[in-house]
Amino acid sequence: MTVRLAVPRLDVGLVTNDAEAALAFWRDLLGFPVVGEVSFPGFTIRRLAVGESILRIVVPDTPAPRTASTDGFASQTGLRYVTLQVENLFEIFEKAKAAGYPTPHPPREIRPGTWAAQIEDGAGTTVELQQTGVSTSSA
C-alpha cells in the first residue's frame, strides 16, 4: 500500500538555534510570510507559507548541541536541499548574493528553457531555484 495524501503538498520543518537568521533568509530574503506560531514544551515553531506548503522553523528552548554542515548540500546525508519553482530566479539569486548569502551555483540552463541556481541560508540548507520558459537571449 502507498501513502494516500489528504493534502497534496509537502511541509518541511527546519530546526535552528538562530530564529532571527532563519527568518532573515526565509521571510525577509525569499518573502515567505509568517502565518502562525505555536509553543510546545521544549521548542517554538514559526510557520511560514511557501505557496500552498508550510515551512516550520523550529527553535528549541535549549540550543541544539549539533549543527548542520555548511559545506554544501552534498557534504553529508539527510534532507539537505529544497527546490522552488520561481518566476524570478535571476532577481532572487542576485539579491541573495548581494546580501552575502552563499551562492555556490550561479544560474545556468539545465535543459532548453529551464534555468537553475543554488543559494544557501548560511546554516546548512541549500535552496535550488528553478525557472522554466526562459529563453537564452533573455537570461
N, C-alpha and C positions, 0 to 999 in steps of 0.2 A: 504494500500500500504506500502511496506517496502522500505528501502533505497537500491538503486542500486549503488554500489560503482563504481566509474570511475577508481579508483586505489585501488587494494586490499591490503591496508595497513592501519595502524593506526598511525598517527603522534600525538605527545604529546607536550604540552607547559608546562614548569616548570618556575614559577616566583621566582626570588631570589633577595635579596638585596646584595649578595656577589658573583659576577660573577667569581672571581678567585677561590673561594672554590668550586663552582659548576663545573667549568672547571677542577679543580684538580681531582674531582671524576669521572665525565663522560668522559672527554677527556684523562686525564693522567692515572688514575687507570684502567678504563674499555677500553680505547683505541679507543673511537669513535671520528673520525676526524671532525674538524670544516670545513664545506663546504660552509659557507656564513655568512654574517652579513648584517643586514639592520636596519636603524634607522627610527623611526616614532616619531611624537610629543609625548613626554612623556616616551618613552622607546626604548630600543635597543634589537634586537633579534639576538642571535647567533644560527645558525643551525648546528647540528651535525648529521652525517649519522650513523644510527643504522640499519645496514643491508640495507633493502630497505625502511625503515621508517626514519623519521626525528624527532629528539628531538630538540625542540625550547627552548633555555634558554633565558628567558625574564627578562631583567634588567630595572626596572623603573628608570627614571631620579631622582625622589624623592623616597627615600626608602619607601616600603610598611609599613604601620603602624602596621600591624599584621603579625605574622609569624606562620608557621605551628608547630604543636606539634611535639616534638621529642621523645614522649613517646611510639613509636611503631605504626605500621600501624592500629591497632585496637583501638587506643585511641580516635579517632574522625571519623566522617563520611567524605565522599568525596573520590576522587581519591587518594589513599594512597600508592599503590604499583604497580609495573610493573613486569612482568615475562619475562626473557630472556632464550631462549633455547641455551645452550652453549655446547662446546666440552671440556672445561677445568674448570669445576666447582671447583674442589679442589684447583687448582692453583690460581684462582681469589679469592676464599674465603680466602686462606692463605695470599695472597697479601694485601687484604683489612684489614684483622686482623693485619698484621704487620705494616700497615700504620696508625693504630689507629682508623679506622672506626668501628662503632658499628656492631657487628656480632651476632645478637640475636638468630639465629637458625643455628647451625653448620650442615654440610652435614649429611643427613640421607636418607635411602632408603624409598621412599613413596609408591612404588609398585615395584614388581620384575623388576629389571634392570633400574629403574628410581630413580635418586637421586635429592634432592632439598636442598637448603640452602638459608638463607637470610642475606643480608648485607644492611647497611643503609648509606645514603650520609651525615649524620650528621645534615641535615636541615629539616628532616621530611619525606623524601621519602625512601621507602623500595624497594629494588631490590631482587626479588626472582630469583635465578639461578637454572635452571633445566638441567639435563644431562641424556640422555637415553642411553641404551646399555652398562651400567656399570655393570660388574659382581661384586658380593660381595667380591670376592677374590682380585680384583684389586682396590677396593675403599680405 
